[in-house]
């Protein structure tokens, strides 16, 4: 399943690397609402990319939350930045064909057939057809 907003995830991880900051300050920098930021941080925490902890300020009231990027989060950020450098080029016909292929795979799966197994079978048949008879 594709991610909802990988750019926002990467931005939050990048900002968390720069040091501790409050939710309000991070939300302002990322131009997100505080509740959206907290939800995104919880999602990243569930994925093991971010560690959220409470910071004691010594003042009365709700404790502040600190965010720390895990090793997996750093790896995710590196992979995201490496992939964002690659340009994707496609024609309208390529996108249309990909959508048709996806719909076909969905219909196969609805009928109980494995699209992957059928692809391997078709690939084997195609390789056999290319070889001249001995």
C-alpha positions, -999 to 999 in steps of 0.1 A, spaced: 0 0 0 15 34 -10 23 59 17 -1 88 22 25 116 22 61 105 21 74 141 17 58 151 50 73 120 67 107 128 53 104 165 64 94 155 99 124 130 102 148 157 88 135 183 113 138 158 141 174 152 133 182 188 139 175 185 176 146 187 200 118 211 193 82 214 206 52 202 186 40 238 180 74 249 167 77 218 144 42 223 132 49 259 123 81 249 104 64 221 85 32 242 79 10 215 95 -16 216 122 -4 203 156 -29 174 155 -18 165 120 19 165 132 11 144 162 -8 119 141 21 118 116 46 113 145 25 85 159 24 68 125 62 71 122 65 57 157 44 27 148 67 21 118 97 23 140 112 53 123 107 78 151 109 76 189 86 100 208 94 107 244 83 131 271 105 160 281 103 172 316 103 210 317 98 214 355 67 236 348 31 228 355 10 214 327 13 188 301 48 176 295 64 184 262 71 157 236 105 152 222 112 133 190 143 112 181 150 95 148 158 58 150 185 41 130 157 27 107 144 63 103 178 75 92 180 47 67 145 56 55 155 92 51 186 83 31 166 61 8 139 87 3 165 114 -6 183 90 -30 150 82 -47 139 118 -49 170 125 -71 158 101 -98 136 115 -124 106 95 -136 96 98 -172 66 83 -187 41 89 -215 4 90 -211 2 56 -229 25 41 -203 3 53 -174 -28 40 -192 -12 6 -197 -1 5 -160 -37 12 -149 -50 -15 -172 -24 -40 -159 -34 -32 -123 -71 -37 -131 -63 -70 -148 -42 -82 -118 -71 -72 -94 -96 -92 -115 -72 -122 -114 -69 -119 -76 -107 -116 -72 -110 -149 -91 -85 -166 -67 -56 -167 -92 -22 -154 -82 -10 -127 -107 26 -134 -96 24 -171 -103 7 -165 -137 34 -140 -146 61 -166 -138 43 -192 -159 39 -167 -188 76 -158 -185 86 -195 -187 65 -199 -218 79 -169 -235 115 -180 -228 107 -214 -243 92 -198 -274 123 -177 -280 146 -208 -280 148 -225 -314 140 -262 -313 170 -285 -310 
